[in-house]
Every structure is written in structure tokens, then in C-alpha cells.
Amino acid sequence: MSVQILLKNCLTISVVISLTASAKQASSLEINTQVKDTQVKEAKEIVSTETEKNDRLSLVGSDNMFSEVNARTLLLSAKQSMRHHNYKKAIILLKEAVKLDPDDTDARCLYAEALQEKLSHQVNKDPEVFNTCVRNWLMVARNETGDEKGLTYKGIGIGVSLFQDPDRAIKAKANLKKLTGYLPKPWETNERYLRRVLKPATTSVTATIKVPDENTHK
């Protein structure tokens, strides 16, 4: 009897050790997968940055851009690129335009349009492009640029619509609704609205190892 109990205890200990080893392997695989995912993401960011830099340099060389120009000049060039459906070039030009003049509402509107056009051709929407597009439309919709800038606090303002360009505001709100499915509530700050609608910029990959049930082999 004691021999049977001893064998049973040994078998139990063996199963526990086996399960513990499997759990450790699963944990190790999950960590390795997350590390690889992080490395892939960093590599993609480096490639994206280098690509954008090279595109920008090619524009400088061909069009002599960004040296002695202002936001309006870049806006005009971007409009021409948009007419020729060259959205990649338009985005580069408009990104620089809003950097040179953050209060140029025309440039910001067209920048959001170009980004949204890029998104329309993507099956899997790029979170960075999506989020940048939403932020720019929100700034237009809530008078965060132009002469009316400063009439709101964190996006909230009373009677702001009286000073807005109605066409721009309507267009911006329509595109926010189309992109996110939601419009910011009148009492909702920009930060809270963006927390609701922006896409997560990072993704994580996890893996789980299932230990086969002993009964399946019987």
C-alpha cells in the first residue's frame, strides 16, 4: 500500500514539475515574442524616418524647397501635387507648411485632407497617419488655428461658432465623424475626446503554449 502511495506521489511531483517547466517556457516565449515585436517596430520607425528624410531631400534637390520659402508657397505647391494625385509629396510639403506656420488654417485643412486620402487607400489603417489626421481636423473644427485661436480653453468655448468659418468647421466635423464615428461633445475637452477615438500606436504579440491533456492520449 505504501509503495502505491509513494508511486502516486512521485507521479504527482513529476506532473507538477512538467507543468512548471511548460509555464516557464510559455513565459520565456512570450517575453521573446514581445522583444522581437519591439525590435521590429523600432526597425520600421528607423526605415520610415530615413524614407521621409530621403523624400524630403529629393524635393529640396528638385524643387529647391524649404530653403527660402514660407508656408503659403508650400501650400500652393501642395495644392498642385494634390491635383496630380501625388499625395505623398503633398503630405511632405504640408507637414513642413504647418510646422512653419501652425496657425495657417488652409494648410492644416489640406494637410488633414491629404492624410485622409492616404488612409482611404490603406486596408490596414496606419495608426500614426490616422491619429495625425484626426488631430488636425479637430484643431480646425475647434478653432485652434487662425485668427480665432485662443477663444477656447482645451477646445471648449462658448459662442466660438460665431467667429468660425462655417464651411471649414462643417467640413472638419464631417470628416471627424467619418473617421472616428464620433464628434466631440460641447463640454468635452480635446484631450478626453482624443483618448476616446485615437488608435493605439503600438501593438503587442503574445503566445500561449497549451499542455496536452493526459486523457487525450489514452
C-alpha positions in Angstrom: 0.0 0.0 0.0 2.8 2.3 0.9 4.5 1.6 -2.4 1.4 2.6 -4.3 1.1 5.9 -2.3 4.8 6.5 -3.0 4.4 5.9 -6.7 1.3 8.2 -6.8 3.2 11.0 -5.0 6.1 10.6 -7.4 3.8 10.8 -10.4 2.1 13.9 -8.9 5.5 15.6 -8.4 6.5 14.7 -12.0 3.4 16.3 -13.4 3.8 19.4 -11.3 7.5 19.7 -12.5 6.4 19.2 -16.1 3.7 21.8 -15.9 6.0 24.3 -14.2 8.6 23.8 -17.0 5.9 24.3 -19.6 4.8 27.5 -17.9 8.3 28.8 -17.8 8.7 28.0 -21.5 5.5 29.8 -22.3 6.6 32.9 -20.2 10.0 32.8 -22.0 8.4 32.6 -25.4 6.0 35.5 -24.6 8.9 37.7 -23.5 11.0 36.8 -26.5 8.0 37.5 -28.8 7.5 40.9 -27.2 11.2 41.7 -27.5 11.1 40.7 -31.2 8.0 42.8 -31.7 9.6 45.8 -30.2 12.7 45.3 -32.3 10.6 45.1 -35.5 8.7 48.2 -34.5 11.9 50.2 -33.9 13.3 49.0 -37.2 10.2 50.1 -39.0 10.4 53.5 -37.4 14.0 53.9 -38.5 13.1 52.9 -42.1 10.2 55.3 -42.0 12.3 58.2 -40.7 15.0 57.6 -43.3 12.5 57.3 -46.1 10.8 60.5 -45.2 14.2 62.2 -44.9 15.2 61.0 -48.3 11.9 62.1 -49.8 12.4 65.5 -48.3 15.9 65.8 -49.6 14.8 64.8 -53.1 12.2 67.6 -53.0 14.9 70.0 -51.9 17.1 69.0 -54.8 14.4 69.0 -57.5 12.2 71.9 -56.5 14.6 73.8 -54.2 12.0 73.6 -51.5 12.3 74.5 -47.8 15.2 76.9 -48.2 13.7 80.3 -48.8 10.0 79.6 -48.8 7.1 80.2 -46.4 4.0 78.2 -45.6 1.9 79.8 -48.3 4.4 78.8 -51.0 4.5 75.3 -49.7 0.7 75.3 -49.7 0.5 76.3 -53.3 2.9 73.5 -54.3 1.0 71.0 -52.2 -2.3 72.0 -54.0 -0.6 71.3 -57.3 0.6 67.9 -56.0 -3.0 67.1 -54.8 -4.4 67.9 -58.2 -2.0 65.4 -59.7 -2.9 62.8 -57.0 0.6 62.9 -55.6 -0.5 62.7 -52.0 2.9 61.5 -50.7 4.6 64.7 -51.9 1.6 66.8 -50.8 1.9 65.4 -47.2 5.6 66.2 -47.0 5.0 69.8 -48.2 2.1 70.3 -45.9 3.8 68.9 -42.9 6.5 71.4 -43.4 4.0 74.2 -44.0 2.1 73.6 -40.7 5.5 73.5 -39.0 6.5 76.8 -40.4 3.1 78.4 -39.7 0.9 76.4 -37.2 -1.9 79.0 -37.5 -2.3 78.6 -41.2 -5.8 77.0 -41.3 -5.7 76.5 -45.1 -2.5 74.5 -44.8 -3.8 72.5 -41.9 -7.1 71.7 -43.7 -5.3 70.5 -46.8 -2.8 68.5 -44.6 -5.7 66.7 -43.0 -7.3 66.1 -46.4 -4.1 64.6 -47.8 -3.7 62.3 -44.8 -7.3 61.2 -45.1 -6.8 60.5 -48.8 -3.7 58.3 -47.9 -5.8 56.4 -45.3 -8.5 55.8 -47.9 -6.1 53.7 -49.9 -4.9 51.6 -46.9 -6.6 48.3 -46.0 -5.0 48.3 -42.5 -5.0 52.0 -41.4 -1.7 53.3 -40.2 -2.3 54.4 -36.6 0.2 57.3 -36.9 -1.4 58.7 -40.0 -4.9 58.2 -38.6 -4.1 60.0 -35.4 -2.3 62.9 -37.1 -5.3 63.3 -39.4 -7.8 63.3 -36.5 -5.7 65.8 -34.5 -5.6 68.2 -37.4 -9.3 68.0 -38.2 -10.0 68.6 -34.5 -7.9 71.7 -34.5 -9.8 73.1 -37.4 -13.2 72.1 -36.0 -12.5 73.8 -32.7 -10.8 77.0 -33.8 -7.4 76.0 -32.6 -5.8 77.8 -35.6 -6.1 81.1 -37.4 -7.2 84.5 -36.2 -9.8 82.9 -33.9 -7.2 80.9 -32.0 -7.4 81.5 -28.2 -11.1 81.7 -28.0 -11.3 78.3 -26.4 -9.9 76.6 -23.4 -8.8 73.0 -24.1 -11.1 73.0 -27.0 -14.2 74.2 -25.1 -15.6 77.6 -25.8 -18.9 79.5 -25.6 -20.1 81.2 -28.8 -17.0 80.2 -30.8 -19.2 79.2 -33.7 -20.0 82.9 -34.2 -16.3 83.5 -35.2 -15.7 80.3 -37.1 -15.5 79.9 -40.9 -18.7 77.8 -41.2 -17.5 75.9 -44.3 -14.3 74.8 -42.7 -16.0 73.9 -39.4 -18.7 71.8 -41.2 -16.1 70.0 -43.3 -13.8 69.3 -40.3 -16.7 67.9 -38.2 -18.0 65.8 -41.1 -14.5 64.2 -41.6 -14.1 63.6 -37.8 -17.4 61.8 -37.8 -16.4 59.8 -40.9 -13.0 58.8 -39.5 -13.9 58.1 -35.8 -17.7 57.7 -35.8 -17.9 60.4 -33.1 -18.0 64.1 -32.7 -16.6 65.9 -29.6 -19.3 66.8 -27.2 -19.6 70.5 -26.5 -18.3 70.1 -22.9 -15.6 67.5 -23.8 -12.0 68.7 -23.8 -9.8 67.9 -26.7 -7.7 65.5 -24.6 -10.7 63.5 -23.5 -12.1 63.3 -27.0 -8.8 62.1 -28.4 -8.5 59.5 -25.7 -11.8 58.1 -27.0 -11.0 58.0 -30.7 -7.3 57.7 -31.3 -5.8 54.4 -32.3 -3.1 52.8 -30.1 0.3 53.4 -31.7 1.9 50.1 -30.5 0.8 46.5 -30.7 2.0 43.6 -28.6 2.1 39.9 -29.6 1.6 37.2 -27.0 1.8 33.4 -27.4 0.5 30.7 -25.1 1.6 27.1 -25.0 -1.1 24.6 -24.1 -0.1 21.5 -22.2 -1.8 18.4 -23.7 -4.3 16.7 -21.5 -3.2 13.2 -20.5 -6.7 11.9 -21.1 -6.3 12.6 -24.9 -3.6 10.1 -25.2 -5.4 7.3 -23.5 
